[in-house]
Structure formats: structure tokens, C-alpha cells
Amino acid sequence: MPQTSPYEIELSDTEREELESLARKYTAPYQIVVRAKIVLLANQGYSNCEIAARLDTSRQIVSKWRQRYFEERANGLTDQERSGRPPTFSPSGEGANQSSGMRTARQAQSALVAFFEQ
């Protein structure tokens, strides 16, 4: 017997349009695109197992992001602050991620928040 999620996702038209736009963006960070797709598929009534199979991820990941969106809406799709030692930077001011052209987690989070505030 399939288990159903207690977190039923209901989207307004505006939320749906924003998530669909984000899910289609080639320039958005991959993890943000997957999270948007999880929420969109959950809104369409798919179970966590079905979503996980469609997006080639684990059921636990789907469950986590479904619950976070249910509780926090768009802000729930961003990464939470992590504990631990902050990243170190060289004396010249260039960090390892900046010199290679990769986005940091904070830059990705800022981009997502800015997208939803438009």
C-alpha cells in the first residue's frame, strides 16, 4: 500500500508560474531547479516515490523539500545556514570558488531569493 505524504502542496497561479520559470532556467543552480520540479510534481499529485523516480533522486530528498516548501513556501527552497568553520580565502582576496568561476552557496541562495522577490 503506497504511503501518501501529509504535506499536500497547493500552489497559487503566481507561485506555479515562478516555479515553472525557475525549473526551465538553464542558468539556475541545478539543485534549485530540482527543488522547483519536486514542488511542481507534488502539486500535480505525484507521490514522493514517483517524484523520486522521475527526477532520479531519493525519496528522502523529495520528502525533505516537499515538507520545507509546505512549511516555508519559496523561502523553503533555499539552503539553510551551515554550522562549522567558514570558508577560507587567500590573502589576495580570491577564494577557491571565485577563481574557478563556480557559484558559492550564498550566491545561489541570493539569486533564488532575488528571483522570488521580483
KAFEN-V252211 format. One record per pair of residues at least 6 apart in sequence whose ideal C-beta (glycine too) atoms are under 7 Angstrom apart, sorted by sequence separation. I is the first residue (numbers start at 1). J is the second residue. If there is no record, write none. Layout:
# KAFEN-V252211
{{I	J} {I	J}}
This chain:
# KAFEN-V252211
{{22	28} {52	58} {89	95} {52	59} {69	76} {97	104} {25	33} {68	76} {69	77} {87	95} {42	51} {22	32} {23	33} {41	51} {49	59} {52	62} {22	33} {48	59} {51	62} {23	36} {38	51} {41	54} {22	36} {23	37} {48	62} {48	63} {19	36} {23	40} {38	55} {37	55} {48	66} {19	39} {20	40} {19	40} {34	55} {34	57} {38	62} {42	66} {79	105} {38	65} {38	66} {9	39} {35	65} {39	69} {79	109} {78	109} {11	43} {9	42} {9	43} {78	112} {77	112} {78	113} {36	77} {5	47} {35	77} {74	116} {4	47} {5	48} {2	47} {32	77} {2	49} {9	66} {5	63} {7	66} {7	67} {9	69} {5	66} {9	70} {7	70} {29	103} {32	108} {29	108} {32	112} {22	115} {18	116}}
